[in-house]
Structures are given as C-alpha cells and as structure tokens.
C-alpha cells in the first residue's frame, strides 16, 4: 500500500490547505524541499502531485512517513491514524516526529541515536543519505547535544553531516543548511563566536530565500546570529536580529513556545550588555513566568530563566540606595542561583559542563557578597570536578582555581584576625 488513497489525499487537503503548513508536513516527512512545489496550484493539485512523487520513489515508505507527520500535527484525524496503522511495520511505532530534543524526558531517545552514531560515525552519516528519518534524528541529536553542553560532539556530528549532505544532496538542500546551522550552534556554544557568526550569516540568507523570513527554522538561525553578534559586542547589528526573531516567534509559534522563551532570554542578555538592567529583568521575568507555567519548573529553559533573573537582581541591587532593598535583592539572587544549580545537577548530572558553569556562577556571587565559608566548599568541589572532566588547562578550571584561591586567602585572613 505505497500510494495515498483518494480519501487520504482529501484529508491532507482539508487539514493543510496552505503552502506554509503543507511544506512543513513534507519536510517533517523527509521530502526534500523543492521536490514538490506549490507555485500557483490548488491544494488538490499540490497534494496529488506530492502523492505521485511519493509513489514514484521520492522517499522510501513515503506515504507512511507523510501520514505519520500529518498524524503528529493532527492527532485526532481518523484518516491519518488509520493510514499509519495500515502501513506501519509490525516492529513497533516510530517515536513521534515532534519529540523535543531540549526536553529531558526525550533525552534517552537521543542518547540512543547518539550511541548508534558513535559506534559507526561514517556509516551512520552515509545511511542518513537515504533514510530521512535517521537524517532528522541526527539533526535533532545535534540540538540535544547543544542542550546538554556537549559542544565538541555536536560540532563533529554536524560537520560530518554537512560535508556528506553537501556532496549527495547539494549545498542548497535544506538539510545541508540545517547541518550548517547546527555546526554554527556548536561553534557558538564552544565560544568560537566569530566563526559562528560568519556561518550563521550564510545559513540565514539561505533559509530566508528557501523558507521565507518568518519560518521557524529561519528564526532559529536569526536568533543564534543575534546571540553571536552580542557576544562579539556588535550590539547594533545584533539588536535587529534578536527583536525580529522574538516578534516572529510570538506570531508563528506563540508567546509561550520554548523558542519564544529563549528569544526573550536572548534579548534580555543584549540589554545586560548595554547595562540596561530594568529592561533585562522585565524580559527575563516574562520568560520565567511563561516557562514555569508552560514548560514546568524543572525544564532546562525554566532553570536558565531562573539564573538570568538572578543575574538581573544582582545588577539591580547595585543601584539600590537602601541597604534593606539591596540585601533583599542579593538574597533573592542567591536563592535563584542555588535553585538553578540544584536543578541542573538533578537534570544534567554533577559532571556536566552546564552544571559546572552554574556552580561557578554561584561561587562568583558568593564571593562578591563575601560569603567565603559558603563559597569555599562549592568552589573546591567544582574545581576538582572541572579538573577531572575538562582538564587543568580549560578556562573554566582556571577560573574556579582563582575562585578557590580567593576563598582560601579570605578565610586565612579572617582566622588571623
């Protein structure tokens, strides 16, 4: 049962009558953009054309994958559900195409994909040429690796995918550009901001041309470019990208989508670079309220928002004239940083780079507040963990070593008094 039935074609027409929705479903199914074009045709003609191309071998099990993608988007549609059930192999269901690689609940799935890749990197990437589901999984695994701070592995995977897909699919294929986006994101996470900005600029131009300026994938690249430019202190260039990404994500994805939450945090960071603490706090507080309600208190984005609000409170405290207000702001900041660190410890594990970085930030604030006795044991534990995980020469290890020295010197001076 390779071809779509007339009933299934009609269900697709009814459910996805416009080019944007239709294109998204095809991409989720693994059909390369451009293989089926909308261009001045009716919805009926479009979906009939897509059905013919799927039947002619454009994609292995194409009808099944298309109906799976449609069922993910319209889970209550009986026609899609029945079509999937009739075609799906007895080996079991395919995990939902909508599994979010940033959600810890889905991380075991992407660890499984990663394990398969690490066993045979070259073979996995070669298989992704013809297996669109594997290709999508590998691209999502790059997002997962970025979320957990494993930037080196993400860079290796994304670079391998980009190189292979450039040869077999072409430099202008959307999946090739997706791999380039993930490579740039890994470079951004690894603090190679200049290289990341150059590559993100290329990807943004391509995605605007191929997908449109407001497509979620385009917004993702635009947002990351804004972050890279902020890190490079090119604040004027960064502002437009950050504000546009936030505006488009609110309009397309909704005010409470995880990507929208991230855009608020990105724009808040831009305001912090400009020492505009009130604006940064407003955006971070909005992001936190949204994430708490819609993502949950232990979601990585919620914890990131908690930490960002805490940083804002420290900035704001410095401007308070009254001691009580200043101390209350500092106390709230420390409480938030402790929550962020504890949550990351629970989700990522004690040896994760994300956890180590959050511990270092908490130590830095405790040092600012001269709370040496609290800072010293945390600084020592984190320093030793960073040595073991990242090595003695890593910048974070060196930073923690300096923090530990400051703690020890201050406590020795106190004992001498």
ABEGO torsion letter per residue (X at the ends): XABBBAAAAAAAAAABABAAAAAAAAAAAGBBBGABBAGGBBAAAAAAAAAAAAAAGABBGAAAAAAAAAAAABAABAAAAAAAAAABBAAEBBBBAABBAABAAAAAAAAAAAAAAAABAAAAAAAAAABAAAAAAAAAAAAAAAAAGBAAAAAAAAAAAAAAAAAAAEAABAAAAAAAAAAAAAAAAAGBAAAAAAAAAAAAAAAAAAAEAABAAAAAAAAAAAAAAAAAGBAAAAAAAAAAAAAAAAAAAEAABAAAAAAAAAAAAAAAAAGBAAAAAAAAAAAAAAAAAAAEAABAAAAAAAAAAAAAAAAAAAABABAAAAAAAAAAAAAAAAAAAAAAAAAAEAABAAAAAAAAAAAAAAAAAGBAAAAAAAAAAAAAAAAAAAEAABAAAAAAAAAAAAAAAAAAAAAAX
